[in-house]
Amino acid sequence: ANIILYTFEKRTGRGRKAYKKAASCCSINKSKMVAFFFFIMVAFFSLFFFFTFAVPTSVCLFALQDYEKALFFPCKAAELVNDYGTGWSLKYRAMSQYHMAVAYRKLGRLADAMDCCEESMKIALQHGDRPLQALCLLCFADIHLSRKDVQTAFPRYDSAMSIMTEIGNRLGQIQVLLGVAKCWMIQKELDKALESIEKGQELAEGLGNKLGLLKLHCLCERIYRTKGQQRELRDHVVKFHECVEEMELYCGMCGESIGEKNNQLQALPCSHFFHLKCLQTNGTRGCPNCRRLSVKPGYV
C-alpha cells in the first residue's frame, strides 16, 4: 500500500522523494523497484487512454445504431477496471457501467440495463458527480419509456432536466426533450409532443447539433403523418434528408441511410464506413468512396 501511495506521489512531481520512500519500505533491489514503478505507470496510463478512446467510440456507435459494437467498448473498459481493482478509479467504473446500460437498453435487455444504471448511479451519488447523476436519471427514464411506463418515466425526465439545466448540459437537455416528446406521443398528446420538439429544435439549432435535429425531424414526420398534415410532413421529410446528406449518414455501396435502425457497420482504414453486409457481398479491395486500398479493414 505504501509503495502504491508513493507511486502516485511520483506522478505529482516528487519522483525522487517517492522513490526513496518506496525503496525504504521493502528489501528488494533497485532494478526490481524500477520494474515495479514501470508496471504501475503502464497500468495507469493504459487504463486512462483506453477510456479516452473507448467512450467517444461507443457514443459514436450509439448514434449510428450499431449497438452490438457499441456494447463491446464499455464492456472491455469494465473488464480493464476490474483487472486493476475497483479502487483505482470509481469514476471509470461508473462511466463504463452507464454506457453499458445505454447499450443494453438499445438492445432490449432492460433488466441488464437497469442493473448497470443502478450501479453507476450509486457511485455517482457517493462522489457527488452531478453530470453523471443526470445521465443516469435520463437512462432510467429511457428504460421506463421502453417499458411503456410513461408515468414512471416523466418524473425521471424532469429530474434529469433540472440537473442538466443547472450544469449547462444543453446536449443532454435535447435528449430529455426527445424522451418527453415520445412519452406524449404514447399518450396520444401530439400537440404537447410538438411543444417539446420545438424546444429541442431551438437548442439543437443553437448548438449546431445536426444529429439532434435529424432525430427531431424524424419525430415530427411521425406526428404530422398521424395528423394527416401533408404540407408540414413534406417539410420535415425534406429537412430530414438534408441532415442525412450533410452528415453523410448513408452507405456508399447500397445508398441506404445509416442510423435509422440497428445495423452492423464496418470502418475501413480510410475512416469511411459501410454496412458490414454490403462489404461482405461486394468483396471489393478498395473503398468505394475514395478508392483507397482496404485489404485489412479496421475494426470499429
C-alpha positions in Angstrom: 0.0 0.0 0.0 2.9 2.4 0.8 4.6 1.7 -2.5 1.4 2.4 -4.5 0.9 5.6 -2.4 4.4 6.8 -3.2 3.9 5.9 -6.9 1.1 8.4 -7.0 3.4 10.9 -5.3 5.8 10.2 -8.1 3.2 11.2 -10.7 2.7 14.6 -8.9 6.3 15.6 -9.5 8.1 14.4 -6.3 9.6 11.4 -8.1 13.0 11.2 -6.3 11.4 11.6 -2.8 8.7 9.0 -3.7 11.4 6.5 -5.0 13.5 6.8 -1.8 10.5 6.3 0.5 9.2 3.3 -1.5 12.7 1.7 -1.6 12.9 2.1 2.2 9.6 0.2 2.7 10.8 -3.1 1.2 14.0 -5.1 0.9 14.1 -5.5 -2.9 16.9 -4.3 -5.2 16.9 -1.2 -7.3 16.2 -3.0 -10.7 13.1 -4.7 -9.2 11.9 -1.3 -7.8 12.3 0.3 -11.2 10.4 -2.5 -12.9 7.6 -2.2 -10.3 7.2 1.5 -10.9 7.2 0.9 -14.7 4.4 -1.7 -14.3 2.3 0.7 -12.2 2.6 3.6 -14.6 1.9 1.4 -17.7 -1.2 0.1 -15.9 -2.5 3.5 -15.1 -1.9 5.1 -18.5 -3.3 2.1 -20.4 -6.5 2.5 -18.3 -6.6 6.2 -18.9 -6.0 6.0 -22.7 -8.5 3.1 -23.2 -11.2 5.2 -21.6 -10.1 8.3 -23.6 -10.9 6.5 -26.8 -13.5 3.8 -25.8 -16.1 6.3 -24.5 -16.2 8.5 -27.6 -16.2 5.5 -29.9 -19.0 3.9 -28.0 -21.1 7.2 -28.2 -20.5 7.4 -32.0 -21.7 3.8 -32.5 -24.8 4.5 -30.4 -25.6 7.4 -32.8 -25.0 5.2 -35.8 -27.1 2.5 -34.2 -24.6 -0.4 -34.3 -25.5 -1.5 -30.8 -23.5 -4.7 -30.7 -20.2 -2.9 -31.4 -21.3 -0.1 -29.1 -21.6 -2.5 -26.2 -18.1 -4.0 -26.9 -16.2 -1.0 -25.8 -17.7 -0.2 -22.4 -17.7 -4.0 -21.6 -13.9 -4.1 -22.3 -13.5 -0.9 -20.2 -15.3 -2.5 -17.3 -13.1 -5.6 -17.6 -10.0 -3.4 -17.5 -11.2 -1.6 -14.4 -11.9 -5.0 -12.7 -8.4 -6.2 -13.6 -6.7 -3.3 -11.9 -9.1 -3.2 -8.9 -12.2 -1.2 -8.2 -10.4 1.2 -6.0 -8.2 2.5 -8.8 -10.9 4.7 -10.3 -14.6 4.6 -9.4 -15.2 7.3 -12.0 -14.1 5.0 -14.8 -16.2 2.1 -13.4 -19.2 4.4 -13.1 -18.9 5.6 -16.7 -18.4 2.1 -18.1 -21.5 0.9 -16.3 -23.5 3.8 -17.6 -22.5 3.2 -21.2 -23.2 -0.5 -20.8 -26.7 0.4 -19.5 -27.4 2.6 -22.6 -26.2 -0.3 -24.9 -28.3 -2.9 -23.1 -31.4 -0.7 -23.3 -30.9 -0.2 -27.0 -30.6 -4.0 -27.5 -33.8 -4.5 -25.5 -32.1 -6.1 -22.5 -33.9 -3.8 -20.0 -33.1 -5.8 -16.8 -29.3 -5.7 -17.5 -29.6 -2.0 -18.4 -31.4 -1.3 -15.1 -28.7 -3.2 -13.1 -25.8 -1.3 -14.8 -27.5 2.0 -14.4 -28.2 1.5 -10.7 -24.5 0.6 -10.2 -23.4 3.8 -12.0 -26.0 5.9 -10.1 -24.8 4.5 -6.8 -21.2 5.6 -7.4 -22.3 9.0 -8.8 -24.3 9.7 -5.6 -21.4 8.6 -3.4 -19.0 11.1 -5.1 -21.4 13.9 -5.8 -21.0 13.6 -9.6 -23.9 15.7 -10.8 -23.3 15.3 -14.6 -23.3 11.5 -14.3 -26.4 11.6 -12.0 -28.2 13.5 -14.7 -27.2 11.0 -17.3 -28.3 8.1 -15.1 -31.7 9.7 -14.5 -32.1 10.1 -18.2 -31.2 6.4 -18.8 -33.6 5.4 -16.1 -36.4 7.4 -17.8 -35.5 5.9 -21.2 -35.7 2.4 -19.7 -39.2 3.0 -18.3 -40.1 4.6 -21.7 -39.0 1.3 -23.4 -41.4 -0.5 -21.0 -44.2 1.9 -21.9 -44.3 3.0 -18.3 -44.8 6.7 -19.0 -45.9 7.7 -15.5 -42.6 6.5 -14.1 -40.6 8.0 -16.9 -41.9 11.6 -16.6 -40.5 12.4 -13.1 -37.1 10.9 -14.1 -37.0 13.2 -17.2 -38.0 16.2 -15.0 -35.2 15.4 -12.5 -32.6 14.9 -15.3 -33.7 18.2 -17.0 -33.4 20.1 -13.7 -29.8 18.9 -13.2 -28.8 19.4 -16.8 -30.2 23.0 -16.8 -28.2 23.6 -13.6 -24.9 22.4 -15.0 -25.5 23.7 -18.5 -25.6 20.4 -20.4 -27.6 21.5 -23.5 -27.0 18.3 -25.4 -28.4 16.4 -22.5 -31.5 18.7 -22.5 -32.1 17.8 -26.1 -32.1 14.1 -25.3 -34.5 14.7 -22.4 -36.9 16.7 -24.6 -36.8 13.9 -27.2 -37.8 11.4 -24.5 -40.5 13.6 -23.2 -41.9 14.0 -26.7 -42.0 10.2 -27.1 -43.9 9.9 -23.8 -46.5 12.4 -25.0 -46.8 10.5 -28.3 -47.5 7.3 -26.4 -50.3 9.1 -24.6 -51.6 10.5 -27.9 -50.9 14.1 -26.8 -49.5 15.1 -30.1 -49.6 18.9 -29.5 -47.7 18.6 -26.3 -45.2 16.4 -28.1 -44.7 19.1 -30.7 -44.1 21.7 -27.9 -41.2 19.6 -26.6 -39.9 19.1 -30.1 -39.9 22.8 -30.7 -37.9 23.5 -27.6 -35.5 20.8 -28.6 -35.1 22.3 -32.1 -34.2 25.7 -30.6 -31.5 24.1 -28.5 -30.2 21.9 -31.4 -30.1 24.8 -33.8 -28.3 27.0 -31.3 -25.6 24.3 -30.8 -25.5 23.3 -34.4 -26.3 19.7 -33.4 -27.4 18.1 -36.7 -27.8 14.7 -35.2 -30.3 16.1 -32.7 -32.1 17.9 -35.5 -32.3 14.7 -37.5 -34.0 12.9 -34.6 -36.4 15.7 -34.0 -37.4 15.9 -37.7 -38.0 12.2 -37.6 -40.4 12.6 -34.7 -42.1 15.5 -36.4 -42.6 13.3 -39.5 -44.3 10.6 -37.5 -46.6 13.2 -35.7 -47.6 15.0 -38.9 -48.2 11.7 -40.7 -50.6 10.7 -37.9 -52.3 14.1 -38.0 -52.6 13.9 -41.8 -51.0 17.4 -42.3 -49.2 16.8 -45.6 -47.5 20.2 -46.0 -45.8 20.0 -42.7 -45.0 16.4 -43.2 -43.3 17.2 -46.5 -41.2 20.0 -45.0 -39.8 17.8 -42.3 -39.1 14.9 -44.7 -37.0 17.3 -46.8 -35.2 18.6 -43.7 -34.5 15.1 -42.5 -32.9 14.1 -45.8 -30.9 17.4 -45.8 -29.5 16.4 -42.4 -28.6 12.9 -43.7 -26.8 14.4 -46.7 -24.9 17.0 -44.7 -23.7 14.4 -42.2 -23.1 11.8 -44.9 -25.1 9.2 -43.0 -25.6 6.8 -45.8 -23.8 3.7 -47.0 -21.6 4.3 -50.1 -22.5 0.9 -51.5 -26.2 0.4 -51.2 -27.1 4.1 -50.7 -29.4 3.4 -47.7 -29.2 5.8 -44.7 -27.3 4.8 -41.6 -28.6 5.4 -38.1 -32.3 4.8 -38.6 -32.2 1.2 -37.3 -29.8 -1.2 -35.7 -27.2 -2.3 -38.3 -23.8 -3.8 -38.2 -21.2 -1.4 -39.6 -17.6 -1.7 -40.7 -15.0 1.1 -40.9 -12.2 0.9 -43.5 -8.7 2.2 -42.8 -9.6 5.5 -44.7 -12.3 6.1 -42.0 -15.3 5.6 -44.4 -17.8 3.2 -43.0 -20.4 1.0 -44.7 -22.9 -1.8 -43.8 -21.0 -4.9 -43.0 -23.3 -7.0 -45.2 -22.5 -4.7 -48.1 -18.8 -5.1 -47.7 -19.1 -8.8 -47.5 -21.4 -9.0 -50.5 -19.4 -6.6 -52.6 -16.0 -8.1 -51.9 -14.1 -5.0 -53.1 -10.5 -4.5 -52.2 -10.9 -0.7 -52.3 -13.0 1.9 -50.7 -16.0 2.9 -53.0 -15.7 6.5 -51.8 -12.0 7.3 -52.1 -10.7 4.2 -53.9 -8.0 3.6 -51.3 -6.9 0.0 -50.7 -8.7 -1.7 -47.9 -7.1 -5.1 -47.7 -7.2 -5.0 -43.9 -10.5 -3.4 -42.8 -10.3 -1.5 -39.5 -12.4 -2.7 -36.6 -14.8 -0.2 -35.0 
